Amino acid sequence: MKDGLTKMNPSPLVQFLGKQSSTFTRNDIVRFCEGNGIEMINFRYIAEDGRLKTLNFIITSKEHLETILTQGERVDGSSLFSFIESGSSDLYVVPRYRTAYVNPFGEVPTLDILCSFYNSEGKPLESDPGYVLRKATDEFTRETGLTFKALGELEYYVVSPKEDSFPGVDQKGYHSSEPFAKFEHIRNEALVLIAKAGGQIKYGHAEVGCFSDGDTYYEQHEIEFLPTCVEQAAEQMVIAKWILRMLGYRYGVEISFAPKITVGKAGSGMHFHMMVDKDGKNVTSIDGKLSDTARKMIAGILSSADALTAFGNSIPTSYLRLVPHQEAPTNICWGDRNRSVVVRVPLGWSGADSMIAHANPADNHFFGKSPSKQTFEFRVPDGSADIYLTIAGLIVASLKGINDPDALKRAEELYVDVNIFKPEYKDKLEKLKMLPLSCYESAEALDRKREIFEANHIFPKGLIDSRIAKLKSYNDKGLSERIYGKKDEINELVKQFIHVG
């Protein structure tokens, strides 16, 4: 019997099967396909470039479908990952039933399922980013007894020919409404499709970036998700990026998650919020104050912040975004509600239970005390991030902080409650370390701190080596200074990485 949760769930599978996706079985998938005329199965998986790949199957019989769902299929790993050699490159891709969703763009009724990679011995591929994330969260829970949860913010630009009607105001697009926000309809359609594909969405809105350059119009939007287990947090962002790009393709506009579109305009980040649960209760805050556990986690993240850019800021234009006075972090510190810090602690509804009664005096129902929604936010990454590895890196860094006896002291030293760029705080600013200024410096930071990530065999050595080599291959040390003020060179660089990840 369907309960209220499954009735209101936007996923066709959850509605049809009357159960939550976390409990899907092979027989459930077969029953859905039979009952809904599904003709095609797509295996979807993430390669080194961060994009969803596809392997198509036309269903020829129930037995054929059961075989696909049970055994998976072979793929060429050397074409998907640079660190796998062609001489021994065969991998298996095996579906994770809980991730199944109806493909909203299929020309025939199609079911997509995300897959995990396994090696020739049938063991998890150690360097599969999804498996790295699983290892990280399992180790975190094993050592702490806590559950690490995350949510992502997905910022992007819609790029189109310029329109003259109802022009938006330059860099004043935050929460604009149609008709001043020209592409609200794409965002709204994306929200519906992402939710049907299993995404847990908090909200969507127009963002700050809004400007024209010649005959081209640029409009920035954001979709933010709800906190969930880290694997689902990563999966829903990957699917969301694919859906947004597909909608852009259908509507004849460009969708870009690039960190920087042009100098002097708002860049696009991919911020990650984190929280920790104990027996289903958010323990990120205690009695309305940030808990010691959260402070230790923040200290651990700050200690590894420079190396974390190797996973979250992986192209040269990433470092055109990380500049002062653009609501992007540059100095390694944290604070409350400050958008220029590496880690920000946003409002968490602490002590705010009376607001709803004040706003609605005619409603005399007692709403009671709300559970804590407190999170803390890592504001450094952008659309070039490997989402799985970035979250895994945050977990590993957080665990190191929890285990560090000096973490609380370090958190106190790195806290700022001011606009750090004001002249009167020059002395404090000079004491703070800076984030890397290039991919090359990011690679150097990762090399210095690689033991943090390689601990407990979470990040394989070969993966770290490959990441360092890739970042250094850009040879971009000092690039920002070399191209400063050279608009044509900057535009060419932006164009090169416009569709990253």
Secondary structure in CASP SS format (residue, H / E / C, confidence):
PFRMAT SS
TARGET T0000
AUTHOR 0000-0000-0000
METHOD secondary structure of the structure
MODEL  1
M C 1.00
K C 1.00
D C 1.00
G H 1.00
L H 1.00
T H 1.00
K H 1.00
M H 1.00
N C 1.00
P C 1.00
S C 1.00
P H 1.00
L H 1.00
V H 1.00
Q H 1.00
F H 1.00
L H 1.00
G C 1.00
K C 1.00
Q C 1.00
S H 1.00
S H 1.00
T H 1.00
F C 1.00
T C 1.00
R H 1.00
N H 1.00
D H 1.00
I H 1.00
V H 1.00
R H 1.00
F H 1.00
C H 1.00
E H 1.00
G H 1.00
N C 1.00
G C 1.00
I C 1.00
E C 1.00
M E 1.00
I E 1.00
N E 1.00
F E 1.00
R E 1.00
Y E 1.00
I E 1.00
A C 1.00
E C 1.00
D C 1.00
G C 1.00
R C 1.00
L E 1.00
K E 1.00
T E 1.00
L E 1.00
N E 1.00
F E 1.00
I E 1.00
I C 1.00
T C 1.00
S C 1.00
K H 1.00
E H 1.00
H H 1.00
L H 1.00
E H 1.00
T H 1.00
I H 1.00
L H 1.00
T H 1.00
Q H 1.00
G C 1.00
E E 1.00
R E 1.00
V E 1.00
D E 1.00
G H 1.00
S H 1.00
S H 1.00
L C 1.00
F C 1.00
S C 1.00
F C 1.00
I C 1.00
E C 1.00
S H 1.00
G H 1.00
S H 1.00
S C 1.00
D E 1.00
L E 1.00
Y E 1.00
V E 1.00
V E 1.00
P E 1.00
R C 1.00
Y H 1.00
R H 1.00
T H 1.00
A C 1.00
Y E 1.00
V E 1.00
N C 1.00
P C 1.00
F C 1.00
G C 1.00
E C 1.00
V C 1.00
P C 1.00
T E 1.00
L E 1.00
D E 1.00
I E 1.00
L E 1.00
C E 1.00
S E 1.00
F E 1.00
Y E 1.00
N C 1.00
S C 1.00
E C 1.00
G C 1.00
K C 1.00
P E 1.00
L C 1.00
E C 1.00
S C 1.00
D C 1.00
P H 1.00
G H 1.00
Y H 1.00
V H 1.00
L H 1.00
R H 1.00
K H 1.00
A H 1.00
T H 1.00
D H 1.00
E H 1.00
F H 1.00
T H 1.00
R H 1.00
E H 1.00
T H 1.00
G C 1.00
L C 1.00
T E 1.00
F E 1.00
K E 1.00
A E 1.00
L E 1.00
G E 1.00
E E 1.00
L E 1.00
E E 1.00
Y E 1.00
Y E 1.00
V E 1.00
V E 1.00
S E 1.00
P E 1.00
K C 1.00
E C 1.00
D C 1.00
S C 1.00
F C 1.00
P C 1.00
G C 1.00
V C 1.00
D C 1.00
Q C 1.00
K C 1.00
G C 1.00
Y C 1.00
H C 1.00
S C 1.00
S C 1.00
E C 1.00
P C 1.00
F C 1.00
A C 1.00
K C 1.00
F C 1.00
E H 1.00
H H 1.00
I H 1.00
R H 1.00
N H 1.00
E H 1.00
A H 1.00
L H 1.00
V H 1.00
L H 1.00
I H 1.00
A H 1.00
K H 1.00
A C 1.00
G C 1.00
G C 1.00
Q C 1.00
I E 1.00
K E 1.00
Y E 1.00
G E 1.00
H E 1.00
A E 1.00
E E 1.00
V E 1.00
G E 1.00
C E 1.00
F E 1.00
S E 1.00
D E 1.00
G C 1.00
D C 1.00
T E 1.00
Y E 1.00
Y E 1.00
E E 1.00
Q E 1.00
H E 1.00
E E 1.00
I E 1.00
E E 1.00
F E 1.00
L C 1.00
P C 1.00
T E 1.00
C E 1.00
V H 1.00
E H 1.00
Q H 1.00
A H 1.00
A H 1.00
E H 1.00
Q H 1.00
M H 1.00
V H 1.00
I H 1.00
A H 1.00
K H 1.00
W H 1.00
I H 1.00
L H 1.00
R H 1.00
M H 1.00
L H 1.00
G H 1.00
Y H 1.00
R H 1.00
Y H 1.00
G C 1.00
V C 1.00
E E 1.00
I E 1.00
S E 1.00
F C 1.00
A C 1.00
P C 1.00
K C 1.00
I C 1.00
T C 1.00
V C 1.00
G C 1.00
K C 1.00
A C 1.00
G C 1.00
S C 1.00
G E 1.00
M C 1.00
H C 1.00
F E 1.00
H E 1.00
M E 1.00
M E 1.00
V E 1.00
D E 1.00
K E 1.00
D C 1.00
G C 1.00
K E 1.00
N E 1.00
V C 1.00
T C 1.00
S E 1.00
I E 1.00
D C 1.00
G C 1.00
K E 1.00
L E 1.00
S C 1.00
D H 1.00
T H 1.00
A H 1.00
R H 1.00
K H 1.00
M H 1.00
I H 1.00
A H 1.00
G H 1.00
I H 1.00
L H 1.00
S H 1.00
S C 1.00
A H 1.00
D H 1.00
A H 1.00
L H 1.00
T H 1.00
A H 1.00
F H 1.00
G H 1.00
N C 1.00
S C 1.00
I C 1.00
P C 1.00
T C 1.00
S H 1.00
Y H 1.00
L H 1.00
R H 1.00
L C 1.00
V C 1.00
P C 1.00
H C 1.00
Q C 1.00
E C 1.00
A C 1.00
P C 1.00
T C 1.00
N E 1.00
I C 1.00
C C 1.00
W E 1.00
G E 1.00
D E 1.00
R C 1.00
N C 1.00
R C 1.00
S C 1.00
V C 1.00
V C 1.00
V E 1.00
R E 1.00
V E 1.00
P C 1.00
L C 1.00
G C 1.00
W C 1.00
S C 1.00
G C 1.00
A C 1.00
D C 1.00
S C 1.00
M H 1.00
I H 1.00
A H 1.00
H H 1.00
A H 1.00
N C 1.00
P C 1.00
A C 1.00
D C 1.00
N C 1.00
H C 1.00
F C 1.00
F C 1.00
G C 1.00
K C 1.00
S C 1.00
P C 1.00
S C 1.00
K C 1.00
Q C 1.00
T C 1.00
F E 1.00
E E 1.00
F E 1.00
R C 1.00
V C 1.00
P C 1.00
D E 1.00
G C 1.00
S C 1.00
A C 1.00
D C 1.00
I H 1.00
Y H 1.00
L H 1.00
T H 1.00
I H 1.00
A H 1.00
G H 1.00
L H 1.00
I H 1.00
V H 1.00
A H 1.00
S H 1.00
L H 1.00
K H 1.00
G H 1.00
I H 1.00
N C 1.00
D C 1.00
P C 1.00
D C 1.00
A H 1.00
L H 1.00
K H 1.00
R H 1.00
A H 1.00
E H 1.00
E H 1.00
L C 1.00
Y E 1.00
V C 1.00
D C 1.00
V C 1.00
N C 1.00
I C 1.00
F C 1.00
K C 1.00
P H 1.00
E H 1.00
Y H 1.00
K H 1.00
D H 1.00
K H 1.00
L H 1.00
E H 1.00
K H 1.00
L C 1.00
K C 1.00
M E 1.00
L C 1.00
P C 1.00
L C 1.00
S C 1.00
C H 1.00
Y H 1.00
E H 1.00
S H 1.00
A H 1.00
E H 1.00
A H 1.00
L H 1.00
D H 1.00
R H 1.00
K C 1.00
R H 1.00
E H 1.00
I H 1.00
F H 1.00
E H 1.00
A H 1.00
N H 1.00
H H 1.00
I C 1.00
F C 1.00
P C 1.00
K H 1.00
G H 1.00
L H 1.00
I H 1.00
D H 1.00
S H 1.00
R H 1.00
I H 1.00
A H 1.00
K H 1.00
L H 1.00
K H 1.00
S H 1.00
Y C 1.00
N C 1.00
D C 1.00
K C 1.00
G C 1.00
L H 1.00
S H 1.00
E H 1.00
R H 1.00
I H 1.00
Y C 1.00
G C 1.00
K C 1.00
K H 1.00
D H 1.00
E H 1.00
I H 1.00
N H 1.00
E H 1.00
L H 1.00
V H 1.00
K H 1.00
Q H 1.00
F C 1.00
I C 1.00
H C 1.00
V C 1.00
G C 1.00
END
